[in-house]
Amino acid sequence: MSRTGLSRRNMLKSAAALGACAFPMINIGRYAMAGAEERTYSARAMGLVERSLVIDMLAIPRLDFRPEAYSRPLSEAAVAEFRASGINAIHNAVGLIGRDDALTFLAAQQGFAGRQPGLFQLVDTAEDLDRAKRDRRVAMIMGFQNAPFDAVEDVAFFHGLGLRCAQLTYNNQNLIGSGSTDRVDGGVSTFGTEIVRAMNQAGMLVDVSHSGDRTTLDAIELSTGPIAFTHSNCRALCNHPRNKTDDAIRALAAKGGVMGITGVRMFIRDRDPTNVGHMVDHIEHVIRLAGIEHVGIGSDADLNGYDDMPPDQYRQLKASYDRSYAFREKIDIDGFDHPRKIYDLTEELIRRGHSDAHIALILGGNFRRLLGAVWTRPQSGA
């Protein structure tokens, strides 16, 4: 959902204050994470997160509208929260308007990561995800939520700058296709067909999370390999234009793709309460339709979520979207609105009876497989 509405403005969030480390304290059969004593987790949940490669396929380092936000390093407490979050890789992408915004975002965010090498690691290949897990760092996958490609050659150009995933459209029509809130969906354009082909050739992941229904199905059909809904939910459970139809989910899976389920309140349920259990309803819907191999996580927020943003930025965020988004008082869901939300999600999956192997696939194994299949190793220079 994250969006930059004006040129050279990124949406990243100032980090929360409480520090934490990853070492648990025993508490009557459960574990309380240091710095978060009010939250306790089972040994099974903590072990699962520790062993799994956890990939959040839409998560930005911090939500903050201010243009200078990327130049301000994370505090020690915020770094500690990242380390305690259990997340090993994030797909860092926002809604963009044009080539200038795209270049600025890449430069700013890769610079932000490069100045904090003890925490973040940039990504070229899927093996970099494994290395980040091993080195206890957070792999940063660079992406766009509105492809800024004005020419076919732009795909290879941006791939060379580090772009590894691009959403074909945001909520509205562009040169490639239609968005989810457009009145009419004309599908992928002739130019868009060439862009999808170029992305396949470059080894760049095609994402259609915000695309309209016909554009979504066209992209799946046109791509020679699997694609992704990095951050979407199921329309069968919540009738929202940003959510995907059962037909689209089945088509995605038939091509080998993966769908990341978000923690955005109005995409999950049209009424309150809306909590992490309702989020798992969407995960299980995808499993029933398509199989365990085709679902993952794309939270669509930073570690803390949206609801503790500064009031002026929060109002600006809500005002920047079409009325059909149907915002309610809160954007985050209960139980998935804090830095250790992956543990709460894991506990709910355990409670529902999912096996350790299946939970590991949901937490990141499925997206690791997809990225390994799509990404190509950059050619060595002469």
Disulfide bonds with the S-S distance in Angstrom:
none
